[in-house]
Amino acid sequence: MSVLQGINVVSLSVTDLDEAREFYSNVLGLGKPSYDMPEMGWIEWGAEGEAHLSVTPLAEGMSIGHSTTVVFTVEDCHAAVKALRERGVECGDAIGIPGAVTYATFRDPFGNALQIAGPPPAE
């Protein structure tokens, strides 16, 4: 039996909290943060009972991590790619893996890897 009960928060480092708030709240459409505490170095989005996403200031001497990828669920990956591009996000093409998933990759303004994932392509 695991002592872990699920994912609470995925936290990404950013170089500008105000820019991150704008990108995640408005460009990606996550809306108003559930916690917005820039004086404490913390902004977080998510509803009760689901995993949350947070951003914190990049620590001195550290670099943005490229090995962590936050994956957002979408209903239609192709439509989501189009919507992101219309919002100025450089988003890769949707890649469909039959029987598994359709996904696309992009980055936030700080270089953090992000993906969207939806249902697999129709057979």
N, CA and C atoms as a LAMMPS dump frame, in Angstrom:
ITEM: TIMESTEP
0
ITEM: NUMBER OF ATOMS
369
ITEM: BOX BOUNDS ff ff ff
-5.0000000000000000e+02 5.0000000000000000e+02
-5.0000000000000000e+02 5.0000000000000000e+02
-5.0000000000000000e+02 5.0000000000000000e+02
ITEM: ATOMS id mol type element x y z
1 1 1 N 0.843 -1.179 0
2 1 2 C 0 0 0
3 1 3 C 0.89 1.243 0
4 2 1 N 0.606 2.14 -0.889
5 2 2 C 1.384 3.37 -0.988
6 2 3 C 0.939 4.376 0.063
7 3 1 N 1.888 5.138 0.549
8 3 2 C 1.546 6.237 1.443
9 3 3 C 1.107 7.459 0.634
10 4 1 N 1.335 7.406 -0.688
11 4 2 C 0.962 8.518 -1.564
12 4 3 C -0.491 8.392 -1.965
13 5 1 N -1.201 9.507 -1.968
14 5 2 C -2.626 9.496 -2.285
15 5 3 C -2.943 10.161 -3.614
16 6 1 N -1.96 10.67 -4.326
17 6 2 C -2.187 11.339 -5.6
18 6 3 C -1.319 12.573 -5.718
19 7 1 N -1.424 13.217 -6.848
20 7 2 C -0.639 14.428 -7.092
21 7 3 C -1.399 15.625 -6.538
22 8 1 N -0.724 16.417 -5.726
23 8 2 C -1.317 17.614 -5.147
24 8 3 C -1.011 18.816 -6.035
25 9 1 N 0.277 19.082 -6.273
26 9 2 C 0.707 20.25 -7.041
27 9 3 C 1.924 19.882 -7.864
28 10 1 N 1.954 20.351 -9.114
29 10 2 C 3.171 20.333 -9.924
30 10 3 C 3.64 21.78 -9.947
31 11 1 N 4.875 22.015 -9.535
32 11 2 C 5.395 23.372 -9.434
33 11 3 C 6.497 23.598 -10.451
34 12 1 N 6.391 24.705 -11.18
35 12 2 C 7.385 25.079 -12.182
36 12 3 C 8.097 26.357 -11.753
37 13 1 N 9.374 26.446 -12.072
38 13 2 C 10.135 27.67 -11.817
39 13 3 C 9.987 28.619 -12.997
40 14 1 N 9.845 29.893 -12.697
41 14 2 C 9.722 30.932 -13.72
42 14 3 C 10.584 32.122 -13.332
43 15 1 N 10.882 32.968 -14.297
44 15 2 C 11.707 34.144 -14.014
45 15 3 C 10.882 35.399 -13.758
46 16 1 N 9.556 35.351 -13.99
47 16 2 C 8.718 36.533 -13.807
48 16 3 C 7.31 36.075 -13.413
49 17 1 N 6.927 36.271 -12.159
50 17 2 C 5.622 35.823 -11.683
51 17 3 C 4.462 36.532 -12.373
52 18 1 N 4.603 37.836 -12.645
53 18 2 C 3.521 38.567 -13.312
54 18 3 C 3.296 38.03 -14.723
55 19 1 N 4.362 37.784 -15.449
56 19 2 C 4.242 37.229 -16.795
57 19 3 C 3.659 35.813 -16.737
58 20 1 N 4.07 35.044 -15.747
59 20 2 C 3.524 33.693 -15.585
60 20 3 C 2.027 33.746 -15.285
61 21 1 N 1.609 34.65 -14.412
62 21 2 C 0.185 34.799 -14.099
63 21 3 C -0.6 35.095 -15.373
64 22 1 N -0.114 36.014 -16.18
65 22 2 C -0.779 36.363 -17.441
66 22 3 C -0.845 35.16 -18.379
67 23 1 N 0.267 34.458 -18.553
68 23 2 C 0.32 33.324 -19.478
69 23 3 C -0.631 32.21 -19.039
70 24 1 N -0.514 31.767 -17.804
71 24 2 C -1.326 30.635 -17.351
72 24 3 C -2.795 31.021 -17.15
73 25 1 N -3.061 32.214 -16.616
74 25 2 C -4.441 32.635 -16.382
75 25 3 C -5.176 32.949 -17.677
76 26 1 N -4.545 33.735 -18.539
77 26 2 C -5.246 34.261 -19.707
78 26 3 C -4.897 33.571 -21.018
79 27 1 N -3.621 33.387 -21.308
80 27 2 C -3.259 32.753 -22.578
81 27 3 C -3.705 31.297 -22.594
82 28 1 N -3.391 30.549 -21.528
83 28 2 C -3.827 29.156 -21.465
84 28 3 C -5.255 29.012 -20.944
85 29 1 N -5.794 30.075 -20.335
86 29 2 C -7.187 30.065 -19.905
87 29 3 C -7.474 29.334 -18.612
88 30 1 N -6.474 29.232 -17.714
89 30 2 C -6.723 28.569 -16.439
90 30 3 C -7.542 29.441 -15.484
91 31 1 N -7.711 30.702 -15.832
92 31 2 C -8.53 31.598 -15.021
93 31 3 C -7.803 32.134 -13.811
94 32 1 N -8.6 32.618 -12.877
95 32 2 C -8.059 33.232 -11.669
96 32 3 C -7.332 32.178 -10.833
97 33 1 N -6.131 32.505 -10.357
98 33 2 C -5.409 31.551 -9.511
99 33 3 C -6.186 31.233 -8.231
100 34 1 N -6.056 30.004 -7.78
101 34 2 C -6.674 29.637 -6.505
102 34 3 C -5.87 30.201 -5.338
103 35 1 N -4.564 30.377 -5.541
104 35 2 C -3.686 31.06 -4.589
105 35 3 C -2.816 32.018 -5.383
106 36 1 N -2.831 33.278 -5.007
107 36 2 C -2.044 34.292 -5.701
108 36 3 C -1.273 35.073 -4.646
109 37 1 N -0.084 34.579 -4.33
110 37 2 C 0.712 35.147 -3.251
111 37 3 C 2.12 35.489 -3.751
112 38 1 N 2.234 36.491 -4.636
113 38 2 C 3.556 36.811 -5.169
114 38 3 C 4.549 37.241 -4.087
115 39 1 N 4.043 37.826 -3
116 39 2 C 4.938 38.227 -1.914
117 39 3 C 5.584 37.01 -1.251
118 40 1 N 4.962 35.848 -1.394
119 40 2 C 5.523 34.609 -0.877
120 40 3 C 6.172 33.782 -1.992
121 41 1 N 6.123 34.311 -3.217
122 41 2 C 6.718 33.6 -4.335
123 41 3 C 5.905 32.405 -4.789
124 42 1 N 4.574 32.54 -4.826
125 42 2 C 3.726 31.383 -5.124
126 42 3 C 2.434 31.813 -5.813
127 43 1 N 2.175 31.234 -6.97
128 43 2 C 0.885 31.38 -7.638
129 43 3 C 0.448 29.969 -8.017
130 44 1 N -0.824 29.648 -7.765
131 44 2 C -1.297 28.274 -7.985
132 44 3 C -2.699 28.278 -8.592
133 45 1 N -2.918 27.358 -9.538
134 45 2 C -4.212 27.196 -10.195
135 45 3 C -4.715 25.778 -9.961
136 46 1 N -6.023 25.627 -9.829
137 46 2 C -6.629 24.309 -9.725
138 46 3 C -7.863 24.344 -8.849
139 47 1 N -8.747 23.408 -9.115
140 47 2 C -9.988 23.298 -8.356
141 47 3 C -9.836 22.263 -7.251
142 48 1 N -10.693 22.334 -6.286
143 48 2 C -10.71 21.376 -5.178
144 48 3 C -10.816 19.954 -5.729
145 49 1 N -9.97 19.074 -5.228
146 49 2 C -10.035 17.674 -5.62
147 49 3 C -9.263 17.298 -6.872
148 50 1 N -8.59 18.256 -7.494
149 50 2 C -7.784 17.944 -8.677
150 50 3 C -6.351 18.39 -8.449
151 51 1 N -5.449 17.853 -9.236
152 51 2 C -4.053 18.273 -9.134
153 51 3 C -3.946 19.744 -9.526
154 52 1 N -3.075 20.47 -8.861
155 52 2 C -2.876 21.893 -9.124
156 52 3 C -1.542 22.121 -9.835
157 53 1 N -1.426 23.288 -10.444
158 53 2 C -0.194 23.746 -11.071
159 53 3 C 0.215 25.024 -10.364
160 54 1 N 1.478 25.129 -10
161 54 2 C 1.957 26.357 -9.38
162 54 3 C 3.217 26.839 -10.081
163 55 1 N 3.511 28.115 -9.881
164 55 2 C 4.763 28.702 -10.353
165 55 3 C 5.432 29.393 -9.184
166 56 1 N 6.758 29.311 -9.163
167 56 2 C 7.57 29.946 -8.131
168 56 3 C 8.766 30.606 -8.808
169 57 1 N 9.376 31.601 -8.166
170 57 2 C 10.541 32.244 -8.772
171 57 3 C 11.72 31.274 -8.897
172 58 1 N 12.418 31.38 -9.989
173 58 2 C 13.613 30.578 -10.222
174 58 3 C 14.676 30.964 -9.191
175 59 1 N 15.2 29.989 -8.49
176 59 2 C 16.22 30.241 -7.473
177 59 3 C 17.528 30.666 -8.13
178 60 1 N 18.253 31.537 -7.44
179 60 2 C 19.53 32.02 -7.954
180 60 3 C 20.478 30.854 -8.21
181 61 1 N 21.139 30.876 -9.358
182 61 2 C 22.094 29.842 -9.722
183 61 3 C 21.462 28.612 -10.35
184 62 1 N 20.13 28.585 -10.425
185 62 2 C 19.432 27.444 -11.016
186 62 3 C 19.002 27.795 -12.439
187 63 1 N 18.64 26.777 -13.211
188 63 2 C 18.123 27.009 -14.551
189 63 3 C 16.764 26.328 -14.687
190 64 1 N 15.997 26.783 -15.655
191 64 2 C 14.678 26.202 -15.908
192 64 3 C 14.859 24.739 -16.275
193 65 1 N 14.085 23.873 -15.662
194 65 2 C 14.185 22.442 -15.935
195 65 3 C 13.471 22.054 -17.214
196 66 1 N 14.134 21.243 -18.009
197 66 2 C 13.533 20.764 -19.252
198 66 3 C 13.147 19.299 -19.15
199 67 1 N 13.283 18.702 -17.985
200 67 2 C 12.952 17.295 -17.859
201 67 3 C 11.56 17.084 -17.26
202 68 1 N 10.935 18.135 -16.794
203 68 2 C 9.584 18.045 -16.256
204 68 3 C 8.618 18.552 -17.305
205 69 1 N 7.558 17.805 -17.559
206 69 2 C 6.541 18.227 -18.517
207 69 3 C 5.179 18.16 -17.851
208 70 1 N 4.472 19.273 -17.862
209 70 2 C 3.097 19.31 -17.378
210 70 3 C 2.204 19.01 -18.574
211 71 1 N 1.301 18.034 -18.41
212 71 2 C 0.404 17.636 -19.49
213 71 3 C -1.024 18.025 -19.11
214 72 1 N -1.638 18.849 -19.952
215 72 2 C -3.016 19.288 -19.74
216 72 3 C -3.958 18.434 -20.584
217 73 1 N -5.075 18.021 -20.035
218 73 2 C -6.079 17.256 -20.765
219 73 3 C -6.932 18.194 -21.622
220 74 1 N -7.189 17.787 -22.872
221 74 2 C -8.064 18.536 -23.774
222 74 3 C -9.045 17.56 -24.426
223 75 1 N -10.18 18.082 -24.871
224 75 2 C -11.157 17.244 -25.553
225 75 3 C -10.739 16.949 -26.983
226 76 1 N -10.17 17.945 -27.653
227 76 2 C -9.79 17.828 -29.062
228 76 3 C -8.42 18.472 -29.225
229 77 1 N -7.414 17.656 -29.405
230 77 2 C -6.037 18.162 -29.465
231 77 3 C -5.829 19.086 -30.668
232 78 1 N -6.394 18.741 -31.807
233 78 2 C -6.218 19.579 -33.004
234 78 3 C -6.833 20.965 -32.794
235 79 1 N -8.026 21.006 -32.208
236 79 2 C -8.669 22.287 -31.931
237 79 3 C -7.879 23.08 -30.89
238 80 1 N -7.329 22.388 -29.904
239 80 2 C -6.548 23.066 -28.874
240 80 3 C -5.258 23.649 -29.446
241 81 1 N -4.604 22.922 -30.355
242 81 2 C -3.404 23.45 -31.021
243 81 3 C -3.759 24.731 -31.757
244 82 1 N -4.866 24.709 -32.496
245 82 2 C -5.296 25.901 -33.24
246 82 3 C -5.541 27.07 -32.291
247 83 1 N -6.246 26.817 -31.19
248 83 2 C -6.556 27.875 -30.221
249 83 3 C -5.29 28.438 -29.589
250 84 1 N -4.345 27.574 -29.232
251 84 2 C -3.085 28.058 -28.646
252 84 3 C -2.323 28.919 -29.64
253 85 1 N -2.249 28.474 -30.881
254 85 2 C -1.548 29.253 -31.907
255 85 3 C -2.204 30.608 -32.113
256 86 1 N -3.539 30.648 -32.071
257 86 2 C -4.254 31.922 -32.207
258 86 3 C -3.941 32.865 -31.048
259 87 1 N -3.526 32.31 -29.92
260 87 2 C -3.16 33.115 -28.752
261 87 3 C -1.677 33.441 -28.724
262 88 1 N -0.97 33.098 -29.804
263 88 2 C 0.442 33.435 -29.91
264 88 3 C 1.399 32.418 -29.333
265 89 1 N 0.908 31.242 -28.989
266 89 2 C 1.764 30.201 -28.432
267 89 3 C 2.352 29.386 -29.579
268 90 1 N 3.668 29.203 -29.57
269 90 2 C 4.327 28.352 -30.566
270 90 3 C 4.117 26.904 -30.142
271 91 1 N 3.167 26.266 -30.801
272 91 2 C 2.765 24.918 -30.42
273 91 3 C 3.055 23.965 -31.571
274 92 1 N 3.622 22.824 -31.247
275 92 2 C 3.89 21.817 -32.261
276 92 3 C 2.595 21.233 -32.798
277 93 1 N 2.708 20.512 -33.903
278 93 2 C 1.543 19.857 -34.489
279 93 3 C 1.053 18.736 -33.584
280 94 1 N -0.24 18.452 -33.681
281 94 2 C -0.822 17.334 -32.935
282 94 3 C -0.303 16.025 -33.52
283 95 1 N 0.098 15.128 -32.648
284 95 2 C 0.61 13.813 -33.039
285 95 3 C -0.339 12.768 -32.478
286 96 1 N -0.898 11.968 -33.363
287 96 2 C -1.837 10.947 -32.945
288 96 3 C -1.19 9.578 -32.867
289 97 1 N -1.412 8.901 -31.766
290 97 2 C -0.935 7.529 -31.59
291 97 3 C -2.187 6.661 -31.462
292 98 1 N -2.512 5.891 -32.521
293 98 2 C -3.743 5.093 -32.506
294 98 3 C -3.865 4.234 -31.247
295 99 1 N -5.058 4.27 -30.684
296 99 2 C -5.342 3.48 -29.497
297 99 3 C -4.767 4.037 -28.206
298 100 1 N -4.083 5.185 -28.274
299 100 2 C -3.443 5.707 -27.062
300 100 3 C -3.811 7.163 -26.779
301 101 1 N -3.346 8.088 -27.628
302 101 2 C -3.457 9.508 -27.307
303 101 3 C -3.191 10.349 -28.553
304 102 1 N -3.655 11.584 -28.535
305 102 2 C -3.225 12.614 -29.479
306 102 3 C -2.656 13.729 -28.621
307 103 1 N -1.423 14.155 -28.922
308 103 2 C -0.777 15.151 -28.069
309 103 3 C -0.012 16.172 -28.908
310 104 1 N 0.318 17.28 -28.284
311 104 2 C 1.152 18.324 -28.888
312 104 3 C 1.98 18.962 -27.781
313 105 1 N 3.14 19.44 -28.152
314 105 2 C 4.08 20.001 -27.185
315 105 3 C 4.28 21.49 -27.442
316 106 1 N 4.448 22.253 -26.357
317 106 2 C 4.767 23.675 -26.441
318 106 3 C 5.523 24.056 -25.189
319 107 1 N 5.945 25.296 -25.08
320 107 2 C 6.669 25.779 -23.904
321 107 3 C 6.027 27.057 -23.398
322 108 1 N 6.181 27.287 -22.109
323 108 2 C 5.73 28.564 -21.568
324 108 3 C 6.795 29.605 -21.884
325 109 1 N 6.561 30.89 -21.56
326 109 2 C 7.537 31.926 -21.902
327 109 3 C 8.898 31.758 -21.223
328 110 1 N 9.002 30.855 -20.264
329 110 2 C 10.238 30.683 -19.518
330 110 3 C 11.031 29.46 -19.972
331 111 1 N 10.445 28.654 -20.869
332 111 2 C 11.114 27.476 -21.384
333 111 3 C 10.658 26.167 -20.777
334 112 1 N 9.684 26.21 -19.857
335 112 2 C 9.16 24.982 -19.28
336 112 3 C 8.37 24.212 -20.331
337 113 1 N 8.589 22.91 -20.424
338 113 2 C 7.894 22.055 -21.378
339 113 3 C 6.457 21.8 -20.917
340 114 1 N 5.519 21.972 -21.83
341 114 2 C 4.104 21.733 -21.571
342 114 3 C 3.55 20.883 -22.717
343 115 1 N 2.522 20.113 -22.45
344 115 2 C 1.85 19.35 -23.49
345 115 3 C 0.358 19.415 -23.271
346 116 1 N -0.374 19.156 -24.362
347 116 2 C -1.8 18.919 -24.289
348 116 3 C -2.022 17.496 -24.773
349 117 1 N -3.011 16.822 -24.212
350 117 2 C -3.277 15.437 -24.598
351 117 3 C -4.778 15.195 -24.615
352 118 1 N -5.22 14.532 -25.672
353 118 2 C -6.631 14.223 -25.814
354 118 3 C -6.814 12.8 -26.329
355 119 1 N -8.03 12.487 -26.707
356 119 2 C -8.321 11.132 -27.185
357 119 3 C -7.474 10.754 -28.393
358 120 1 N -7.252 9.451 -28.572
359 120 2 C -6.482 8.988 -29.723
360 120 3 C -7.229 9.287 -31.023
361 121 1 N -6.506 9.262 -32.138
362 121 2 C -7.177 9.498 -33.424
363 121 3 C -8.215 8.416 -33.702
364 122 1 N -9.256 8.811 -34.427
365 122 2 C -10.292 7.834 -34.791
366 122 3 C -9.676 6.771 -35.696
367 123 1 N -10.12 5.554 -35.509
368 123 2 C -9.565 4.46 -36.308
369 123 3 C -10.259 4.369 -37.644
